[in-house]
Amino acid sequence: MGTANAPALRLRSALRCAPGAALLLAACGPAPGFGDARAPEPRPPAETVYIVLQDPPPAPVAVAADGWVPDEARGANPFERTRTWIGDYDCPQGTTEMTFRILRVKGDRIKAEFSFHHAESGVSGKYLMMGRYDADTRTASFSPGAWLERPPNYVTVSMRGDLALDGSLFAGRIEHPECGAFRLRPAG
């Protein structure tokens, strides 16, 4: 082959390389191993933020205008101290005498005995109750337990009531659709 065929050979050689060159030009960056290799720029270090918590200042102790402060601490269970309550409640048979004896107190849990006597009919009975005292609301709720003395045609009932700040009254509602309020005061 002579020099006359040299331009044709170069053209054929260039055409054979054209697809590779087109791919190289269409890429989004230098191909691995081609051009100058640069390491990616490192990210700036993350900023560390410190949060310092301080205890809030103590709240001022509020004292009533007349200087009266309850005898018991707010969180104490008053049923621990007062074990027998007497009073009455209202149900279909009429106003009925009631004695509420605290048998055991453990934290906010209370075990009690609910005994009643309806003077007009002479009917008496008693059953156990389990309850909880909420010191924040000064509310106690009791659910009935086993009968100790069951008269005919009587059912056990739940009760929920509030305790006066000075502990002189525990009053609320007998939780039965046909019953009403109960009122109890410390015995003695």
C-alpha positions in Angstrom: 0.0 0.0 0.0 1.2 3.4 -0.8 1.0 6.8 0.6 -2.1 7.5 -1.5 -4.1 5.1 0.6 -2.9 6.7 3.9 -5.7 9.3 4.2 -8.3 6.6 3.6 -6.7 4.4 6.3 -6.7 7.2 8.8 -10.4 7.9 8.0 -11.3 4.3 8.5 -9.4 4.2 11.7 -11.1 7.4 13.0 -14.5 6.0 12.1 -13.8 2.8 14.1 -12.9 5.0 17.1 -15.8 7.4 16.8 -18.3 5.4 18.8 -15.9 5.2 21.8 -15.1 8.9 21.5 -18.8 9.8 21.4 -19.4 7.8 24.6 -16.4 9.5 26.3 -17.8 12.9 25.4 -21.3 12.1 26.5 -20.3 11.0 30.0 -20.9 13.2 33.0 -17.4 13.4 34.1 -14.0 12.0 33.5 -13.9 8.2 33.2 -12.0 6.4 35.9 -8.3 6.6 35.2 -8.6 9.4 32.6 -7.9 13.1 33.2 -6.7 14.4 36.5 -8.0 12.5 39.4 -9.3 14.6 42.3 -10.4 13.3 45.7 -13.8 14.5 46.7 -13.8 17.5 49.0 -14.3 16.5 52.7 -17.5 17.8 54.4 -17.0 20.3 57.1 -17.3 18.7 60.6 -20.8 18.6 62.1 -21.3 21.4 64.6 -21.8 20.1 68.2 -24.5 21.8 70.2 -24.7 21.5 74.0 -27.9 22.1 75.9 -27.5 22.9 79.5 -30.5 22.2 81.7 -30.9 23.9 85.0 -33.3 23.0 87.8 -36.2 25.5 87.9 -36.2 27.8 90.9 -38.3 26.5 93.8 -41.9 27.6 93.6 -43.0 29.9 96.5 -45.1 28.2 99.1 -48.6 29.6 99.1 -50.2 30.1 102.5 -53.9 30.8 102.8 -54.8 34.4 103.8 -56.0 33.2 107.2 -52.8 31.2 107.8 -54.6 27.9 108.0 -52.6 24.9 106.6 -53.9 21.4 106.4 -52.5 19.0 109.1 -51.6 16.3 106.7 -49.1 16.3 103.8 -50.8 16.5 100.4 -49.6 13.0 99.3 -50.5 11.3 102.6 -53.4 8.8 102.6 -55.9 10.1 105.2 -57.5 6.7 105.4 -54.4 5.6 107.1 -55.1 7.9 110.1 -58.9 7.7 110.2 -60.0 4.1 110.3 -63.8 4.3 111.1 -66.3 6.5 109.3 -70.0 6.7 110.2 -72.9 8.3 108.3 -75.6 7.3 105.9 -76.5 6.8 102.2 -79.6 7.0 100.0 -80.9 4.0 98.0 -84.4 2.7 97.1 -85.0 1.3 100.6 -84.5 4.9 101.9 -81.8 6.6 104.0 -79.7 3.8 105.5 -77.1 4.1 108.3 -73.6 3.2 107.3 -70.3 2.4 109.0 -67.2 2.3 106.8 -64.2 0.6 108.5 -60.7 0.8 107.0 -59.1 -2.6 107.4 -55.8 -2.0 105.6 -54.0 0.8 103.7 -50.9 0.2 101.5 -49.9 3.4 99.6 -52.9 4.5 97.7 -54.7 1.1 98.0 -57.4 0.6 100.6 -59.3 -2.4 101.9 -62.5 -1.6 103.8 -65.7 -3.1 105.3 -69.0 -1.5 104.3 -71.7 -2.3 106.9 -75.2 -0.9 106.8 -78.4 -0.9 108.8 -81.8 0.2 107.6 -83.7 1.2 110.8 -87.2 1.1 109.3 -87.0 -2.5 108.1 -84.3 -3.7 110.5 -82.2 -5.1 107.7 -78.4 -5.2 108.2 -75.5 -6.5 106.1 -71.8 -6.0 105.4 -69.3 -6.7 102.6 -65.7 -6.0 101.8 -64.5 -3.2 99.5 -61.3 -2.5 97.7 -60.4 1.1 96.8 -57.9 3.7 95.7 -57.2 7.1 97.0 -55.9 9.9 94.6 -54.0 12.4 96.7 -54.0 15.0 93.9 -57.8 15.2 93.6 -58.5 14.0 97.2 -60.9 11.4 95.7 -61.4 7.8 96.7 -63.2 5.1 94.6 -64.3 1.8 96.1 -65.5 -1.4 94.3 -67.5 -4.1 96.1 -66.0 -7.4 97.2 -67.3 -10.5 98.9 -70.3 -10.5 101.2 -69.6 -11.0 105.0 -73.3 -10.8 105.9 -75.8 -10.8 103.1 -79.5 -10.0 103.6 -82.0 -11.1 101.0 -82.7 -8.9 98.0 -79.6 -6.6 98.5 -76.7 -6.1 96.1 -73.2 -4.7 96.6 -72.5 -1.3 95.2 -69.5 0.9 94.3 -68.9 4.3 95.7 -66.8 7.3 94.8 -66.3 10.4 96.9 -64.2 13.4 97.9 -62.4 14.0 101.1 -62.5 17.4 102.8 -59.2 19.1 103.2 -59.4 19.0 107.0 -60.5 15.3 106.9 -63.9 16.0 108.5 -66.1 14.7 105.7 -65.9 11.9 103.1 -68.9 12.4 100.8 -69.9 11.4 97.3 -72.2 9.1 95.4 -73.2 5.5 95.5 -72.6 4.2 92.0 -75.9 2.5 91.3 -78.6 4.0 89.0 -81.2 3.9 91.8 -79.0 5.2 94.6 -77.8 8.7 95.5 -75.4 10.3 97.9 -73.4 9.1 100.9 -72.1 11.2 103.8 -69.5 9.9 106.2 -67.7 11.6 109.2 -64.8 10.2 111.3 -66.2 8.2 114.3 -65.4 9.5 117.8 
